[in-house]
Amino acid sequence: QVQLVESGGGLVQAGGSLRLSCAVSERTSAVLAMGWFRRAPGKEREFVAAISWSGSMSKYADSVKGRFTISRDNAKNTINLQMNKLKPEDTAVYSCTAGSLISTITDQRGYWGQGTQVTVSS
């Protein structure tokens, strides 16, 4: 069973930065692409970013473009989400997901982690 474990959430002031990490328990063809979604209170889960296995392809939500950067370290089976210029509206539970393709990620058909809370104060 594939397991995803997130870390790095917390409380930060608006304009600050946080770095999230997600480690996947195994490397198989079913988890080549990885990414992040978030769910704010009272809202539906929304796509944040995704990255291919090689790292050559990435995709971002318009709301985070230019502020968030997704990267991966395949030697450690880990992806990272560097979040800069954080806004109060970025407050949400951020969940890591993994699937065979980026489209698997955006279609929410992959494996999921438990999530980590990110709170941005104004």
N, CA, C and O of each residue as an XYZ file, in Angstrom:
488
protein
N       0.842     -1.181      0.000
C       0.000      0.000      0.000
C       0.891      1.250      0.000
O       1.768      1.399      0.851
N       0.657      2.128     -0.950
C       1.436      3.360     -1.037
C       1.047      4.284      0.111
O      -0.133      4.465      0.411
N       2.046      4.854      0.737
C       1.800      5.807      1.815
C       2.496      7.124      1.507
O       3.626      7.150      1.020
N       1.806      8.206      1.798
C       2.343      9.543      1.608
C       2.320     10.251      2.952
O       1.314     10.227      3.661
N       3.441     10.883      3.300
C       3.538     11.561      4.579
C       3.995     12.991      4.353
O       5.086     13.236      3.839
N       3.140     13.937      4.746
C       3.442     15.358      4.591
C       4.090     15.910      5.854
O       3.907     15.384      6.952
N       4.851     16.983      5.667
C       5.438     17.700      6.793
C       5.656     19.145      6.385
O       5.668     19.475      5.199
N       5.828     20.012      7.390
C       6.203     21.388      7.123
C       5.113     22.425      7.267
O       5.377     23.612      7.079
N       3.906     22.025      7.590
C       2.855     23.019      7.774
C       3.076     23.841      9.035
O       3.972     23.555      9.829
N       2.249     24.862      9.206
C       2.375     25.685     10.395
C       1.670     27.016     10.248
O       0.838     27.205      9.362
N       2.017     27.932     11.131
C       1.431     29.273     11.163
C       2.471     30.283     10.708
O       3.614     30.257     11.164
N       2.074     31.167      9.811
C       2.989     32.178      9.304
C       2.207     33.459      9.044
O       1.005     33.413      8.783
N       2.878     34.587      9.114
C       2.236     35.862      8.811
C       2.155     36.066      7.308
O       2.949     35.514      6.546
N       1.192     36.860      6.900
C       1.054     37.194      5.485
C       2.357     37.776      4.957
O       3.001     38.595      5.612
N       2.727     37.340      3.768
C       3.990     37.758      3.174
C       5.147     36.830      3.475
O       6.216     36.941      2.874
N       4.936     35.922      4.395
C       5.990     34.997      4.786
C       6.067     33.784      3.885
O       5.405     33.714      2.850
N       6.892     32.823      4.300
C       7.137     31.625      3.496
C       7.039     30.368      4.347
O       7.292     30.384      5.552
N       6.666     29.286      3.690
C       6.687     27.962      4.293
C       7.104     26.962      3.227
O       6.928     27.194      2.031
N       7.659     25.850      3.679
C       8.062     24.789      2.762
C       7.422     23.487      3.219
O       7.657     23.022      4.334
N       6.620     22.914      2.354
C       6.006     21.625      2.627
C       6.789     20.522      1.942
O       7.342     20.714      0.859
N       6.829     19.366      2.585
C       7.468     18.193      1.989
C       6.514     17.015      2.044
O       5.632     16.942      2.900
N       6.710     16.099      1.114
C       5.887     14.889      1.075
C       6.783     13.727      0.663
O       7.435     13.770     -0.380
N       6.805     12.709      1.478
C       7.589     11.514      1.178
C       6.650     10.372      0.800
O       5.652     10.126      1.477
N       6.978      9.682     -0.284
C       6.188      8.521     -0.721
C       6.945      7.255     -0.339
O       8.172      7.195     -0.421
N       6.188      6.246      0.079
C       6.804      5.050      0.652
C       7.492      4.150     -0.366
O       8.375      3.369     -0.010
N       7.090      4.257     -1.634
C       7.697      3.397     -2.635
C       7.672      4.085     -3.989
O       6.889      5.005     -4.226
N       8.531      3.628     -4.855
C       8.612      4.206     -6.191
C       8.154      3.142     -7.184
O       8.861      2.175     -7.468
N       6.942      3.357     -7.700
C       6.408      2.460     -8.711
C       5.805      3.281     -9.840
O       5.706      4.505     -9.745
N       5.411      2.615    -10.888
C       4.810      3.333    -12.014
C       3.495      4.000    -11.622
O       3.015      4.893    -12.321
N       2.914      3.568    -10.505
C       1.641      4.135    -10.058
C       1.812      5.469     -9.360
O       0.833      6.176     -9.122
N       3.050      5.822     -9.027
C       3.266      7.061     -8.277
C       4.382      7.883     -8.912
O       5.205      8.461     -8.202
N       4.417      7.942    -10.230
C       5.468      8.697    -10.900
C       5.257     10.202    -10.780
O       6.225     10.942    -10.600
N       4.046     10.660    -10.875
C       3.745     12.082    -10.737
C       3.256     12.347     -9.312
O       2.634     11.488     -8.688
N       3.543     13.538     -8.815
C       3.102     13.897     -7.472
C       2.645     15.337     -7.460
O       2.988     16.118     -8.347
N       1.873     15.681     -6.455
C       1.375     17.045     -6.416
C       0.714     17.385     -5.095
O       0.771     16.621     -4.131
N       0.086     18.550     -5.077
C      -0.577     19.071     -3.885
C      -1.965     19.612     -4.217
O      -2.188     20.233     -5.256
N      -2.867     19.355     -3.312
C      -4.179     19.983     -3.315
C      -4.340     20.675     -1.961
O      -3.566     20.438     -1.033
N      -5.343     21.521     -1.865
C      -5.651     22.147     -0.586
C      -7.157     22.287     -0.427
O      -7.907     22.367     -1.400
N      -7.571     22.314      0.839
C      -8.986     22.520      1.150
C      -9.084     23.531      2.262
O      -8.620     23.309      3.381
N      -9.704     24.655      1.929
C      -9.950     25.700      2.918
C     -11.280     25.426      3.613
O     -12.135     24.737      3.056
N     -11.465     25.952      4.815
C     -12.718     25.721      5.538
C     -13.930     26.133      4.718
O     -13.986     27.249      4.201
N     -14.892     25.239      4.601
C     -16.115     25.551      3.882
C     -15.998     25.530      2.369
O     -16.943     25.889      1.667
N     -14.846     25.113      1.862
C     -14.653     25.105      0.413
C     -14.287     23.712     -0.078
O     -13.911     22.840      0.707
N     -14.401     23.519     -1.374
C     -14.022     22.250     -1.963
C     -12.500     22.166     -2.108
O     -11.799     23.177     -2.144
N     -12.027     20.947     -2.187
C     -10.595     20.744     -2.400
C     -10.209     21.289     -3.773
O     -10.922     21.085     -4.756
N      -9.070     21.983     -3.830
C      -8.636     22.564     -5.095
C      -7.188     22.205     -5.394
O      -6.369     22.036     -4.491
N      -6.902     22.095     -6.660
C      -5.567     21.777     -7.145
C      -4.612     22.923     -6.856
O      -4.981     24.090     -6.980
N      -3.376     22.591     -6.469
C      -2.354     23.601     -6.220
C      -1.215     23.470     -7.239
O      -0.922     24.411     -7.976
N      -0.580     22.297     -7.269
C       0.571     22.108     -8.158
C       0.840     20.625     -8.346
O       0.462     19.804     -7.511
N       1.497     20.290     -9.449
C       1.884     18.909     -9.716
C       3.186     18.895    -10.499
O       3.534     19.862    -11.176
N       3.899     17.779    -10.394
C       5.187     17.657    -11.070
C       5.350     16.233    -11.583
O       4.921     15.276    -10.937
N       5.972     16.102    -12.746
C       6.205     14.788    -13.326
C       7.377     14.102    -12.634
O       8.077     14.708    -11.822
N       7.578     12.835    -12.967
C       8.665     12.081    -12.338
C      10.025     12.710    -12.613
O      10.854     12.829    -11.711
N      10.245     13.103    -13.832
C      11.549     13.681    -14.186
C      11.710     15.095    -13.673
O      12.826     15.602    -13.564
N      10.607     15.723    -13.361
C      10.669     17.123    -12.951
C      10.621     18.083    -14.125
O      10.625     19.300    -13.940
N      10.576     17.543    -15.324
C      10.603     18.403    -16.511
C       9.255     19.052    -16.787
O       9.172     20.047    -17.508
N       8.210     18.490    -16.218
C       6.871     19.051    -16.402
C       6.273     19.396    -15.047
O       6.363     18.626    -14.091
N       5.660     20.574    -14.989
C       4.965     20.974    -13.775
C       3.731     21.777    -14.154
O       3.625     22.316    -15.255
N       2.818     21.840    -13.223
C       1.551     22.537    -13.469
C       1.159     23.231    -12.178
O       1.326     22.677    -11.091
N       0.639     24.445    -12.298
C       0.244     25.230    -11.135
C      -1.156     25.798    -11.311
O      -1.609     26.060    -12.426
N      -1.821     25.980    -10.190
C      -3.070     26.731    -10.200
C      -2.731     28.204    -10.431
O      -1.682     28.679     -9.996
N      -3.611     28.914    -11.107
C      -3.365     30.328    -11.384
C      -3.171     31.123    -10.098
O      -2.419     32.098    -10.069
N      -3.844     30.707     -9.050
C      -3.807     31.458     -7.790
C      -2.446     31.398     -7.102
O      -2.160     32.214     -6.226
N      -1.603     30.438     -7.491
C      -0.303     30.311     -6.818
C       0.873     30.529     -7.760
O       2.019     30.538     -7.310
N       0.627     30.702     -9.030
C       1.715     30.908     -9.992
C       2.552     32.113     -9.596
O       2.024     33.170     -9.252
N       3.869     31.934     -9.652
C       4.776     33.011     -9.305
C       5.072     33.119     -7.820
O       5.975     33.850     -7.413
N       4.305     32.385     -7.001
C       4.534     32.416     -5.550
C       4.971     31.048     -5.021
O       5.790     30.966     -4.105
N       4.424     29.983     -5.597
C       4.733     28.622     -5.146
C       5.618     27.933     -6.179
O       5.494     28.165     -7.382
N       6.510     27.085     -5.686
C       7.361     26.290     -6.564
C       7.375     24.842     -6.085
O       7.667     24.558     -4.923
N       7.056     23.940     -7.001
C       7.097     22.521     -6.668
C       8.389     21.924     -7.215
O       8.818     22.261     -8.318
N       8.994     21.049     -6.450
C      10.228     20.398     -6.869
C      10.249     18.983     -6.308
O       9.425     18.631     -5.465
N      11.194     18.176     -6.776
C      11.259     16.807     -6.269
C      12.697     16.343     -6.121
O      13.601     16.805     -6.818
N      12.877     15.424     -5.199
C      14.162     14.782     -4.967
C      13.920     13.280     -5.083
O      13.501     12.645     -4.115
N      14.174     12.717     -6.240
C      13.854     11.312     -6.473
C      14.729     10.373     -5.658
O      14.333      9.243     -5.373
N      15.910     10.831     -5.284
C      16.769      9.998     -4.445
C      16.123      9.748     -3.086
O      16.383      8.735     -2.437
N      15.276     10.686     -2.667
C      14.611     10.581     -1.373
C      13.122     10.286     -1.510
O      12.397     10.264     -0.516
N      12.659     10.057     -2.762
C      11.216      9.840     -2.996
C      10.386     10.941     -2.356
O       9.386     10.671     -1.691
N      10.802     12.164     -2.558
C      10.183     13.307     -1.880
C       9.882     14.434     -2.855
O      10.630     14.664     -3.806
N       8.784     15.131     -2.612
C       8.541     16.382     -3.307
C       8.448     17.499     -2.272
O       8.173     17.263     -1.095
N       8.681     18.708     -2.741
C       8.611     19.878     -1.878
C       7.728     20.938     -2.528
O       7.620     21.012     -3.753
N       7.110     21.741     -1.702
C       6.336     22.884     -2.179
C       6.827     24.107     -1.424
O       6.526     24.287     -0.244
N       7.579     24.938     -2.112
C       8.051     26.190     -1.517
C       6.977     27.242     -1.727
O       6.625     27.563     -2.863
N       6.462     27.773     -0.643
C       5.370     28.748     -0.709
C       5.873     30.088     -0.212
O       6.212     30.236      0.962
N       5.922     31.061     -1.100
C       6.379     32.404     -0.774
C       5.229     33.396     -0.911
O       4.204     33.109     -1.529
N       5.428     34.569     -0.319
C       4.418     35.627     -0.400
C       3.038     35.097     -0.032
O       2.061     35.334     -0.742
N       2.971     34.395      1.058
C       1.723     33.761      1.469
C       0.665     34.799      1.817
O       0.963     35.873      2.338
N      -0.574     34.444      1.513
C      -1.721     35.306      1.760
C      -2.685     34.586      2.701
O      -2.676     33.357      2.773
N      -3.510     35.336      3.418
C      -4.500     34.689      4.289
C      -5.381     33.690      3.531
O      -5.812     32.686      4.099
N      -5.644     33.961      2.270
C      -6.484     33.045      1.495
C      -5.777     31.746      1.124
O      -6.397     30.849      0.553
N      -4.492     31.633      1.441
C      -3.774     30.368      1.251
C      -4.000     29.421      2.428
O      -3.587     28.262      2.383
N      -4.653     29.911      3.474
C      -4.937     29.074      4.631
C      -5.797     27.884      4.231
O      -6.869     28.042      3.647
N      -5.304     26.681      4.558
C      -6.005     25.460      4.160
C      -5.253     24.241      4.705
O      -4.140     24.351      5.218
N      -5.881     23.104      4.579
C      -5.175     21.838      4.788
C      -4.609     21.422      3.440
O      -5.343     21.263      2.464
N      -3.302     21.250      3.401
C      -2.625     20.886      2.160
C      -2.358     19.380      2.162
O      -1.778     18.832      3.098
N      -2.798     18.734      1.088
C      -2.650     17.278      0.986
C      -1.778     16.914     -0.196
O      -1.915     17.470     -1.286
N      -0.892     15.985      0.033
C      -0.023     15.464     -1.019
C      -0.745     14.336     -1.745
O      -1.500     13.577     -1.137
N      -0.509     14.234     -3.036
C      -1.119     13.174     -3.827
C      -0.114     12.639     -4.826
O       0.792     13.360     -5.245
N      -0.262     11.400     -5.207
C       0.650     10.766     -6.155
C      -0.124      9.876     -7.108
O      -1.081      9.208     -6.718
N       0.302      9.875     -8.362
C      -0.355      9.064     -9.379
C       0.579      8.790    -10.535
O       1.739      9.200    -10.515
N       0.080      8.103    -11.536
C       0.944      7.715    -12.641
C       1.295      8.895    -13.555
O       2.401      8.943    -14.094
N       0.387      9.828    -13.734
C       0.598     10.970    -14.629
C       0.112     12.251    -13.946
O      -0.607     12.195    -12.948
N       0.506     13.392    -14.485
C      -0.011     14.657    -13.955
C      -1.527     14.707    -14.101
O      -2.218     15.240    -13.232
N      -2.045     14.160    -15.188
C      -3.506     14.150    -15.369
C      -4.190     13.305    -14.299
O      -5.316     13.604    -13.900
N      -3.527     12.264    -13.838
C      -4.066     11.458    -12.730
C      -4.183     12.318    -11.477
O      -5.140     12.200    -10.711
N      -3.203     13.177    -11.285
C      -3.206     14.085    -10.137
C      -4.358     15.067    -10.251
O      -5.169     15.181     -9.333
N      -4.439     15.777    -11.372
C      -5.458     16.823    -11.515
C      -6.869     16.243    -11.521
O      -7.823     16.941    -11.176
N      -7.013     14.992    -11.903
C      -8.316     14.321    -11.874
C      -8.631     13.727    -10.509
O      -9.689     13.129    -10.313
N      -7.703     13.896     -9.561
C      -7.871     13.416     -8.186
C      -8.100     11.907     -8.134
O      -8.937     11.420     -7.374
N      -7.347     11.177     -8.950
C      -7.488      9.727     -8.987
C      -6.283      9.008     -8.398
O      -6.119      7.804     -8.599
N      -5.442      9.733     -7.675
C      -4.226      9.127     -7.138
C      -4.341      8.739     -5.676
O      -5.434      8.670     -5.112
N      -3.180      8.487     -5.074
C      -3.092      8.198     -3.645
C      -2.996      9.523     -2.883
O      -2.586     10.549     -3.427
N      -3.391      9.466     -1.590
C      -3.448     10.708     -0.806
C      -2.754     10.561      0.534
O      -2.749      9.487      1.136
N      -2.168     11.660      0.991
C      -1.648     11.740      2.335
C      -2.726     12.262      3.262
O      -3.845     12.547      2.836
N      -2.377     12.384      4.540
C      -3.344     12.820      5.557
C      -3.564     14.322      5.556
O      -4.615     14.797      5.984
N      -2.585     15.067      5.079
C      -2.725     16.514      5.037
C      -1.977     17.212      6.158
O      -1.731     16.639      7.219
N      -1.623     18.457      5.898
C      -0.947     19.281      6.896
C      -1.550     20.682      6.853
O      -1.823     21.222      5.781
N      -1.753     21.261      8.036
C      -2.429     22.562      8.124
C      -1.454     23.693      7.849
O      -0.348     23.724      8.387
N      -1.877     24.612      7.010
C      -1.152     25.858      6.768
C      -2.090     27.003      7.126
O      -3.192     27.111      6.587
N      -1.640     27.853      8.039
C      -2.447     28.995      8.463
C      -1.642     30.265      8.240
O      -0.518     30.395      8.723
N      -2.233     31.202      7.500
C      -1.583     32.473      7.216
C      -2.385     33.569      7.895
O      -3.555     33.784      7.579
N      -1.753     34.251      8.820
C      -2.441     35.314      9.548
C      -2.245     36.650      8.856
O      -1.218     36.894      8.221
N      -3.242     37.507      8.988
C      -3.174     38.818      8.321
C      -2.517     39.859      9.212
O      -2.378     41.014      8.811
